[in-house]
Amino acid sequence: MPAAHARPTACLALADGTLFYGTGFGATGQTTAELCFNTAMSGYQEIMTDPSYAGQIVTFTFPHIGNVGVNPDDDETGDPVAAGMVVKWMPTQSSNWRAAQELGDWLAARGRIAIGGIDTRRLTRAIRQQGAPHVALAHDPDGNFDTEALVAAARGFPGLEGLDLALDVTCAQSYRWDEMRWAWPEGYQRQEQARHKVVAVDYGAKRNILRCLASAGCEVTVLPATATFDDVMAHEPDGVFLSNGPGDPAATGAYAVPMIQRLLSDTKLPVFGICLGHQMLALAVGAKTIKMNHGHHGANHPVKDMDTGKVEITSMNHGFAVDSQTLPQGVLETHISLFDGSNCGIRLADRPVFSVQHHPEASPGPQDSFYLFERFAASMDAA
């Protein structure tokens, strides 16, 4: 006789009524979120702890997730921010000299639900064709699911449009950062010969972005997302950095944009933005942002530098984009996505003010775009 199938212990319910059953791991319980897919082949820990994933569950298209375990050095913030994860194969026992904990135990200790055994190809196709769906994810070791209630919960999720999530992930108070990028064999070293004072406005900043600033010779002071122009200028910075973050940029812009506009009108300071910081800068100069069908999430996205013609392979994580058709005169488009032509960078024609949609800090992902941090430092040298 054929062996009896084990009862599913997790269920992923989409708002359209589609159900996916699998094996749960991590925490038990239920959560609702927007569902996106990420095509990166490594860096699942960095992805789960990226504050830009607030309000989202991540489907990993690469099947081998969890095989190198987790370790405290790879966290991009203190705890996972993504609401949950979906994988094809259940994580096996980790095999890596840096592993300090198993992925499932790490997720359970931090209250994050995961489901394995899912046809992630089918799920990814659905996201590409229909847009990022609202979902409910439940993990019950006994396999008891009220599917009607799960679908109703998915339909009740408000979505990310109009939602300001930067306030949920920003720092509670200002702090100094001097840790530089990881290097073999020393690991993380401290910046002791900084050339420039930089204020980083934290809309959900990743640690490796701050490390890249420190490695570029910056003494970094991190301020909360709600920092005012006076808060920023009180630190007498040589430049201002606008960080990545989650949610609808138009909602965050309600308080962030006025501060940036004062920076542009009242100072000549160099300004550099990444991801949500890029969108904040675009809004501040008069452009608009739009919600994408399914966004860009991965570590293999080709981006063309319009100034040099070079193509960089980049890391991306965004569900909103700057509408290049709304860029005003004097604001130049510097980078575009070769996947869909969407905007990936801007700069002011007459000022050392620029930003990019992609993630040049390479955590996870390629290091093709690290020169942007050096460009920011050079603009402060010139100033």
MODA-V607634 format. One record per pair of residues at least 6 apart in sequence whose C-alpha atoms are under 6 Angstrom apart, sorted by the first residue. I is the first residue (numbers start at 1). J is the second residue. Records with the same first field share a line. If there is no record, write none. Layout:
I: J, J
This chain:
8: 21, 22, 23, 143
9: 23, 24, 139, 140, 141, 143
10: 21, 22, 23, 24, 115, 138, 139
11: 20, 21, 137, 138
12: 19, 20, 136, 137
13: 19, 135, 136, 150, 151
14: 135
15: 134, 135, 151, 154, 155
17: 151
22: 116, 117, 118
23: 115, 116
24: 114, 115, 139
25: 104, 114
26: 104, 107, 108, 113, 114
27: 108, 111, 112, 113
28: 139, 140
29: 138, 139
30: 137, 138
31: 136, 137
32: 135, 136
33: 55, 56, 134, 135
34: 56, 133, 134
35: 56, 57, 132, 133
36: 58, 132
37: 58, 59, 60
38: 60, 297, 298
39: 61, 298
40: 298, 299
41: 62
43: 364
46: 75, 76
48: 80, 82
49: 75, 76, 77, 79, 80, 81
50: 76
51: 81, 204, 245
52: 245, 246
53: 82
54: 81, 82, 246
56: 82, 83
57: 82, 83, 84, 85
58: 85
59: 85, 86
60: 87
63: 88, 89
65: 91
66: 91, 103
67: 92, 94
68: 94, 95, 96
69: 94, 99, 101, 102, 103
70: 99, 100, 101, 103
71: 99, 100
76: 206, 207
84: 112, 113, 114
85: 114
86: 114, 115
87: 116
88: 116, 117, 118, 119, 120
89: 116, 117
90: 116
131: 293, 294
132: 294
134: 154
135: 154
136: 150, 154
160: 247
161: 248
162: 248, 251
163: 247, 248, 251
164: 247, 248, 251, 252
165: 246, 247
166: 203, 245, 246
169: 204
170: 202, 203, 204, 224, 225
171: 224
174: 222, 223
175: 221, 222
176: 220, 221
177: 220
178: 190, 191, 214
179: 189, 190, 211
180: 188, 189, 190, 211, 214, 215
181: 188, 211
182: 188
194: 217, 218, 219
195: 217
196: 218, 219, 238
197: 218, 219, 237, 238
198: 219, 220, 237, 238, 239, 240
199: 220, 221, 222, 240
200: 222, 240, 241, 242
201: 222, 223, 225, 242
202: 223, 224, 225, 243
203: 225, 243, 244, 245
204: 244, 245
205: 243, 244
209: 361
216: 374
228: 259
229: 259
239: 269, 270, 271
240: 271
241: 271, 272, 273
242: 273, 277
243: 273, 274, 277
244: 274, 275, 276, 277
245: 276
257: 284
261: 284
270: 352, 353
271: 353
272: 354, 355
273: 355
274: 355, 356, 357
275: 357
278: 355, 356, 357
287: 326, 327
288: 323
289: 321, 322, 323
290: 320, 321
291: 320
292: 319, 320
295: 318, 319
296: 316, 317, 318
297: 316, 317
298: 315, 316
299: 314, 315, 365
300: 313, 314
301: 313, 314
302: 312, 313, 338
303: 311, 312, 336, 337, 338
304: 310, 311, 335, 336
305: 334, 335
306: 334, 335
312: 368
314: 366
315: 358, 359, 365
316: 358, 359
322: 343
324: 343
330: 349
331: 347, 348, 349
332: 346, 347
333: 345, 346
334: 345, 346
335: 344, 345
336: 342, 343, 344
344: 356, 357
345: 355, 356, 357
346: 354, 355
347: 353, 354
360: 369, 370
